[in-house]
Amino acid sequence: MARQSAMQAIYQWQITQMPEDQVMATFKQLRPLDDRIDEKYFEDLLNGVLLNYKKLDELITPYIVKSTYHLGEVEKAIFRVAAYELQFLPKEVNAAVVISEAVDMAKNYTADKSYTFVNGVLDNLNKHLSNK
């Protein structure tokens, strides 16, 4: 649930282009977090993506046919959250879980069959990061 909430907050930020320092408070005001969400992990993901989104886009871009600027905004948010976890939290997270949850979000929030694209991109990114 923390990943999903972080993806939604990132999506909101991408669409509204609000200043990064307002994203967390605005999201929590519009959509209070419930008890099922690990609030600290949500905050870590959101802050991490906001601080590193340019680097994350650079990591993702080689694994997609089109640039991140032509992706749907939901896909872009999913990629940014998952790429942050894979790049900056490799010891804390299981890559298979990160990819699986990103695919599930794609199934729920994007166009049909987009989840296969998400899976392929993140699998290739994970292989690259694992070989470093």
mmCIF file of the C-alpha atoms, coordinates in Angstrom:
data_MODEL
# 
_entry.id   MODEL 
# 
loop_
_atom_site.group_PDB 
_atom_site.id 
_atom_site.type_symbol 
_atom_site.label_atom_id 
_atom_site.label_alt_id 
_atom_site.label_comp_id 
_atom_site.label_asym_id 
_atom_site.label_entity_id 
_atom_site.label_seq_id 
_atom_site.pdbx_PDB_ins_code 
_atom_site.Cartn_x 
_atom_site.Cartn_y 
_atom_site.Cartn_z 
_atom_site.occupancy 
_atom_site.B_iso_or_equiv 
_atom_site.pdbx_formal_charge 
_atom_site.auth_seq_id 
_atom_site.auth_comp_id 
_atom_site.auth_asym_id 
_atom_site.auth_atom_id 
_atom_site.pdbx_PDB_model_num 
ATOM 1   C CA . MET A 1 1   ? 0.000  0.000  0.000   1.00 0.00 ? 1   MET A CA 1 
ATOM 2   C CA . ALA A 1 2   ? 2.911  2.393  0.618   1.00 0.00 ? 2   ALA A CA 1 
ATOM 3   C CA . ARG A 1 3   ? 4.107  1.887  -2.961  1.00 0.00 ? 3   ARG A CA 1 
ATOM 4   C CA . GLN A 1 4   ? 0.655  2.517  -4.362  1.00 0.00 ? 4   GLN A CA 1 
ATOM 5   C CA . SER A 1 5   ? 0.222  5.684  -2.300  1.00 0.00 ? 5   SER A CA 1 
ATOM 6   C CA . ALA A 1 6   ? 3.691  6.885  -3.310  1.00 0.00 ? 6   ALA A CA 1 
ATOM 7   C CA . MET A 1 7   ? 2.857  6.245  -6.973  1.00 0.00 ? 7   MET A CA 1 
ATOM 8   C CA . GLN A 1 8   ? -0.376 8.222  -6.601  1.00 0.00 ? 8   GLN A CA 1 
ATOM 9   C CA . ALA A 1 9   ? 1.421  11.123 -4.908  1.00 0.00 ? 9   ALA A CA 1 
ATOM 10  C CA . ILE A 1 10  ? 4.108  11.135 -7.631  1.00 0.00 ? 10  ILE A CA 1 
ATOM 11  C CA . TYR A 1 11  ? 1.388  11.078 -10.279 1.00 0.00 ? 11  TYR A CA 1 
ATOM 12  C CA . GLN A 1 12  ? -0.305 14.047 -8.585  1.00 0.00 ? 12  GLN A CA 1 
ATOM 13  C CA . TRP A 1 13  ? 3.016  15.919 -8.507  1.00 0.00 ? 13  TRP A CA 1 
ATOM 14  C CA . GLN A 1 14  ? 3.715  15.184 -12.177 1.00 0.00 ? 14  GLN A CA 1 
ATOM 15  C CA . ILE A 1 15  ? 0.280  16.449 -13.221 1.00 0.00 ? 15  ILE A CA 1 
ATOM 16  C CA . THR A 1 16  ? 0.105  19.531 -10.995 1.00 0.00 ? 16  THR A CA 1 
ATOM 17  C CA . GLN A 1 17  ? 3.819  20.412 -11.112 1.00 0.00 ? 17  GLN A CA 1 
ATOM 18  C CA . MET A 1 18  ? 3.541  21.692 -7.553  1.00 0.00 ? 18  MET A CA 1 
ATOM 19  C CA . PRO A 1 19  ? 6.766  22.390 -5.676  1.00 0.00 ? 19  PRO A CA 1 
ATOM 20  C CA . GLU A 1 20  ? 8.351  19.217 -4.290  1.00 0.00 ? 20  GLU A CA 1 
ATOM 21  C CA . ASP A 1 21  ? 8.164  20.511 -0.712  1.00 0.00 ? 21  ASP A CA 1 
ATOM 22  C CA . GLN A 1 22  ? 4.348  20.676 -0.914  1.00 0.00 ? 22  GLN A CA 1 
ATOM 23  C CA . VAL A 1 23  ? 3.652  17.235 -2.372  1.00 0.00 ? 23  VAL A CA 1 
ATOM 24  C CA . MET A 1 24  ? 3.565  15.222 0.866   1.00 0.00 ? 24  MET A CA 1 
ATOM 25  C CA . ALA A 1 25  ? 1.306  17.587 2.803   1.00 0.00 ? 25  ALA A CA 1 
ATOM 26  C CA . THR A 1 26  ? -1.041 18.113 -0.131  1.00 0.00 ? 26  THR A CA 1 
ATOM 27  C CA . PHE A 1 27  ? -1.380 14.388 -0.807  1.00 0.00 ? 27  PHE A CA 1 
ATOM 28  C CA . LYS A 1 28  ? -2.008 13.561 2.848   1.00 0.00 ? 28  LYS A CA 1 
ATOM 29  C CA . GLN A 1 29  ? -4.585 16.343 3.082   1.00 0.00 ? 29  GLN A CA 1 
ATOM 30  C CA . LEU A 1 30  ? -6.467 15.143 0.004   1.00 0.00 ? 30  LEU A CA 1 
ATOM 31  C CA . ARG A 1 31  ? -6.078 11.457 0.774   1.00 0.00 ? 31  ARG A CA 1 
ATOM 32  C CA . PRO A 1 32  ? -5.300 10.654 4.402   1.00 0.00 ? 32  PRO A CA 1 
ATOM 33  C CA . LEU A 1 33  ? -3.251 7.490  4.852   1.00 0.00 ? 33  LEU A CA 1 
ATOM 34  C CA . ASP A 1 34  ? -5.035 4.616  6.541   1.00 0.00 ? 34  ASP A CA 1 
ATOM 35  C CA . ASP A 1 35  ? -3.627 2.135  9.055   1.00 0.00 ? 35  ASP A CA 1 
ATOM 36  C CA . ARG A 1 36  ? -2.708 -0.396 6.342   1.00 0.00 ? 36  ARG A CA 1 
ATOM 37  C CA . ILE A 1 37  ? -0.059 1.943  4.915   1.00 0.00 ? 37  ILE A CA 1 
ATOM 38  C CA . ASP A 1 38  ? 3.461  2.016  6.300   1.00 0.00 ? 38  ASP A CA 1 
ATOM 39  C CA . GLU A 1 39  ? 3.676  5.790  6.573   1.00 0.00 ? 39  GLU A CA 1 
ATOM 40  C CA . LYS A 1 40  ? 7.444  5.904  7.027   1.00 0.00 ? 40  LYS A CA 1 
ATOM 41  C CA . TYR A 1 41  ? 8.027  3.782  3.925   1.00 0.00 ? 41  TYR A CA 1 
ATOM 42  C CA . PHE A 1 42  ? 5.557  5.915  1.960   1.00 0.00 ? 42  PHE A CA 1 
ATOM 43  C CA . GLU A 1 43  ? 7.437  9.047  3.020   1.00 0.00 ? 43  GLU A CA 1 
ATOM 44  C CA . ASP A 1 44  ? 10.821 7.486  2.207   1.00 0.00 ? 44  ASP A CA 1 
ATOM 45  C CA . LEU A 1 45  ? 9.627  6.486  -1.270  1.00 0.00 ? 45  LEU A CA 1 
ATOM 46  C CA . LEU A 1 46  ? 8.005  9.813  -2.015  1.00 0.00 ? 46  LEU A CA 1 
ATOM 47  C CA . ASN A 1 47  ? 10.919 11.901 -0.770  1.00 0.00 ? 47  ASN A CA 1 
ATOM 48  C CA . GLY A 1 48  ? 13.428 9.637  -2.497  1.00 0.00 ? 48  GLY A CA 1 
ATOM 49  C CA . VAL A 1 49  ? 11.691 9.919  -5.854  1.00 0.00 ? 49  VAL A CA 1 
ATOM 50  C CA . LEU A 1 50  ? 11.245 13.674 -5.528  1.00 0.00 ? 50  LEU A CA 1 
ATOM 51  C CA . LEU A 1 51  ? 14.927 14.144 -4.725  1.00 0.00 ? 51  LEU A CA 1 
ATOM 52  C CA . ASN A 1 52  ? 16.183 11.784 -7.432  1.00 0.00 ? 52  ASN A CA 1 
ATOM 53  C CA . TYR A 1 53  ? 13.634 11.854 -10.259 1.00 0.00 ? 53  TYR A CA 1 
ATOM 54  C CA . LYS A 1 54  ? 16.118 13.092 -12.884 1.00 0.00 ? 54  LYS A CA 1 
ATOM 55  C CA . LYS A 1 55  ? 18.568 10.285 -12.085 1.00 0.00 ? 55  LYS A CA 1 
ATOM 56  C CA . LEU A 1 56  ? 15.689 7.779  -12.039 1.00 0.00 ? 56  LEU A CA 1 
ATOM 57  C CA . ASP A 1 57  ? 14.543 8.928  -15.473 1.00 0.00 ? 57  ASP A CA 1 
ATOM 58  C CA . GLU A 1 58  ? 18.108 8.486  -16.746 1.00 0.00 ? 58  GLU A CA 1 
ATOM 59  C CA . LEU A 1 59  ? 18.148 4.930  -15.344 1.00 0.00 ? 59  LEU A CA 1 
ATOM 60  C CA . ILE A 1 60  ? 14.816 4.009  -16.911 1.00 0.00 ? 60  ILE A CA 1 
ATOM 61  C CA . THR A 1 61  ? 15.209 5.610  -20.334 1.00 0.00 ? 61  THR A CA 1 
ATOM 62  C CA . PRO A 1 62  ? 17.623 3.048  -21.867 1.00 0.00 ? 62  PRO A CA 1 
ATOM 63  C CA . TYR A 1 63  ? 15.108 0.266  -21.194 1.00 0.00 ? 63  TYR A CA 1 
ATOM 64  C CA . ILE A 1 64  ? 12.164 1.847  -22.929 1.00 0.00 ? 64  ILE A CA 1 
ATOM 65  C CA . VAL A 1 65  ? 11.674 2.340  -26.629 1.00 0.00 ? 65  VAL A CA 1 
ATOM 66  C CA . LYS A 1 66  ? 10.308 5.846  -26.174 1.00 0.00 ? 66  LYS A CA 1 
ATOM 67  C CA . SER A 1 67  ? 11.608 8.536  -23.841 1.00 0.00 ? 67  SER A CA 1 
ATOM 68  C CA . THR A 1 68  ? 10.045 8.983  -20.407 1.00 0.00 ? 68  THR A CA 1 
ATOM 69  C CA . TYR A 1 69  ? 8.403  12.151 -21.670 1.00 0.00 ? 69  TYR A CA 1 
ATOM 70  C CA . HIS A 1 70  ? 6.149  10.129 -23.983 1.00 0.00 ? 70  HIS A CA 1 
ATOM 71  C CA . LEU A 1 71  ? 5.089  7.630  -21.355 1.00 0.00 ? 71  LEU A CA 1 
ATOM 72  C CA . GLY A 1 72  ? 1.721  7.889  -19.710 1.00 0.00 ? 72  GLY A CA 1 
ATOM 73  C CA . GLU A 1 73  ? 1.960  9.763  -16.432 1.00 0.00 ? 73  GLU A CA 1 
ATOM 74  C CA . VAL A 1 74  ? 0.843  6.734  -14.414 1.00 0.00 ? 74  VAL A CA 1 
ATOM 75  C CA . GLU A 1 75  ? 3.476  4.520  -16.032 1.00 0.00 ? 75  GLU A CA 1 
ATOM 76  C CA . LYS A 1 76  ? 6.099  7.176  -15.387 1.00 0.00 ? 76  LYS A CA 1 
ATOM 77  C CA . ALA A 1 77  ? 5.117  7.337  -11.701 1.00 0.00 ? 77  ALA A CA 1 
ATOM 78  C CA . ILE A 1 78  ? 5.222  3.535  -11.418 1.00 0.00 ? 78  ILE A CA 1 
ATOM 79  C CA . PHE A 1 79  ? 8.660  3.404  -13.049 1.00 0.00 ? 79  PHE A CA 1 
ATOM 80  C CA . ARG A 1 80  ? 10.028 6.153  -10.826 1.00 0.00 ? 80  ARG A CA 1 
ATOM 81  C CA . VAL A 1 81  ? 8.902  4.492  -7.580  1.00 0.00 ? 81  VAL A CA 1 
ATOM 82  C CA . ALA A 1 82  ? 10.154 1.040  -8.609  1.00 0.00 ? 82  ALA A CA 1 
ATOM 83  C CA . ALA A 1 83  ? 13.435 2.374  -10.005 1.00 0.00 ? 83  ALA A CA 1 
ATOM 84  C CA . TYR A 1 84  ? 14.037 4.264  -6.763  1.00 0.00 ? 84  TYR A CA 1 
ATOM 85  C CA . GLU A 1 85  ? 13.609 1.069  -4.756  1.00 0.00 ? 85  GLU A CA 1 
ATOM 86  C CA . LEU A 1 86  ? 15.809 -0.973 -7.084  1.00 0.00 ? 86  LEU A CA 1 
ATOM 87  C CA . GLN A 1 87  ? 18.574 1.637  -7.247  1.00 0.00 ? 87  GLN A CA 1 
ATOM 88  C CA . PHE A 1 88  ? 18.627 3.139  -3.757  1.00 0.00 ? 88  PHE A CA 1 
ATOM 89  C CA . LEU A 1 89  ? 17.166 0.389  -1.532  1.00 0.00 ? 89  LEU A CA 1 
ATOM 90  C CA . PRO A 1 90  ? 18.543 -2.867 -2.982  1.00 0.00 ? 90  PRO A CA 1 
ATOM 91  C CA . LYS A 1 91  ? 19.417 -4.356 0.410   1.00 0.00 ? 91  LYS A CA 1 
ATOM 92  C CA . GLU A 1 92  ? 16.082 -3.423 2.002   1.00 0.00 ? 92  GLU A CA 1 
ATOM 93  C CA . VAL A 1 93  ? 13.758 -4.721 -0.720  1.00 0.00 ? 93  VAL A CA 1 
ATOM 94  C CA . ASN A 1 94  ? 13.249 -7.871 -2.723  1.00 0.00 ? 94  ASN A CA 1 
ATOM 95  C CA . ALA A 1 95  ? 13.504 -6.939 -6.401  1.00 0.00 ? 95  ALA A CA 1 
ATOM 96  C CA . ALA A 1 96  ? 10.948 -9.569 -7.403  1.00 0.00 ? 96  ALA A CA 1 
ATOM 97  C CA . VAL A 1 97  ? 8.421  -8.055 -4.979  1.00 0.00 ? 97  VAL A CA 1 
ATOM 98  C CA . VAL A 1 98  ? 9.107  -4.525 -6.244  1.00 0.00 ? 98  VAL A CA 1 
ATOM 99  C CA . ILE A 1 99  ? 8.587  -5.609 -9.852  1.00 0.00 ? 99  ILE A CA 1 
ATOM 100 C CA . SER A 1 100 ? 5.519  -7.688 -9.016  1.00 0.00 ? 100 SER A CA 1 
ATOM 101 C CA . GLU A 1 101 ? 3.850  -4.811 -7.192  1.00 0.00 ? 101 GLU A CA 1 
ATOM 102 C CA . ALA A 1 102 ? 4.702  -2.406 -10.023 1.00 0.00 ? 102 ALA A CA 1 
ATOM 103 C CA . VAL A 1 103 ? 3.101  -4.840 -12.483 1.00 0.00 ? 103 VAL A CA 1 
ATOM 104 C CA . ASP A 1 104 ? 0.015  -5.069 -10.252 1.00 0.00 ? 104 ASP A CA 1 
ATOM 105 C CA . MET A 1 105 ? -0.247 -1.270 -10.172 1.00 0.00 ? 105 MET A CA 1 
ATOM 106 C CA . ALA A 1 106 ? 0.065  -1.189 -13.961 1.00 0.00 ? 106 ALA A CA 1 
ATOM 107 C CA . LYS A 1 107 ? -2.728 -3.766 -14.242 1.00 0.00 ? 107 LYS A CA 1 
ATOM 108 C CA . ASN A 1 108 ? -4.956 -1.611 -12.033 1.00 0.00 ? 108 ASN A CA 1 
ATOM 109 C CA . TYR A 1 109 ? -4.110 1.885  -13.267 1.00 0.00 ? 109 TYR A CA 1 
ATOM 110 C CA . THR A 1 110 ? -2.920 1.736  -16.895 1.00 0.00 ? 110 THR A CA 1 
ATOM 111 C CA . ALA A 1 111 ? -4.146 0.628  -20.299 1.00 0.00 ? 111 ALA A CA 1 
ATOM 112 C CA . ASP A 1 112 ? -4.559 -3.031 -21.181 1.00 0.00 ? 112 ASP A CA 1 
ATOM 113 C CA . LYS A 1 113 ? -1.303 -4.952 -21.621 1.00 0.00 ? 113 LYS A CA 1 
ATOM 114 C CA . SER A 1 114 ? 0.753  -2.015 -20.329 1.00 0.00 ? 114 SER A CA 1 
ATOM 115 C CA . TYR A 1 115 ? 1.727  -4.241 -17.410 1.00 0.00 ? 115 TYR A CA 1 
ATOM 116 C CA . THR A 1 116 ? 3.816  -6.412 -19.745 1.00 0.00 ? 116 THR A CA 1 
ATOM 117 C CA . PHE A 1 117 ? 5.767  -3.310 -20.797 1.00 0.00 ? 117 PHE A CA 1 
ATOM 118 C CA . VAL A 1 118 ? 6.270  -2.337 -17.140 1.00 0.00 ? 118 VAL A CA 1 
ATOM 119 C CA . ASN A 1 119 ? 7.441  -5.853 -16.314 1.00 0.00 ? 119 ASN A CA 1 
ATOM 120 C CA . GLY A 1 120 ? 9.936  -5.954 -19.176 1.00 0.00 ? 120 GLY A CA 1 
ATOM 121 C CA . VAL A 1 121 ? 11.426 -2.542 -18.457 1.00 0.00 ? 121 VAL A CA 1 
ATOM 122 C CA . LEU A 1 122 ? 11.824 -3.184 -14.734 1.00 0.00 ? 122 LEU A CA 1 
ATOM 123 C CA . ASP A 1 123 ? 13.196 -6.679 -15.263 1.00 0.00 ? 123 ASP A CA 1 
ATOM 124 C CA . ASN A 1 124 ? 15.864 -5.304 -17.620 1.00 0.00 ? 124 ASN A CA 1 
ATOM 125 C CA . LEU A 1 125 ? 16.663 -2.448 -15.239 1.00 0.00 ? 125 LEU A CA 1 
ATOM 126 C CA . ASN A 1 126 ? 16.997 -4.874 -12.339 1.00 0.00 ? 126 ASN A CA 1 
ATOM 127 C CA . LYS A 1 127 ? 19.346 -7.123 -14.329 1.00 0.00 ? 127 LYS A CA 1 
ATOM 128 C CA . HIS A 1 128 ? 21.505 -4.107 -15.167 1.00 0.00 ? 128 HIS A CA 1 
ATOM 129 C CA . LEU A 1 129 ? 21.605 -2.915 -11.547 1.00 0.00 ? 129 LEU A CA 1 
ATOM 130 C CA . SER A 1 130 ? 22.369 -6.428 -10.266 1.00 0.00 ? 130 SER A CA 1 
ATOM 131 C CA . ASN A 1 131 ? 25.395 -6.663 -12.552 1.00 0.00 ? 131 ASN A CA 1 
ATOM 132 C CA . LYS A 1 132 ? 26.998 -3.475 -11.251 1.00 0.00 ? 132 LYS A CA 1 
# 
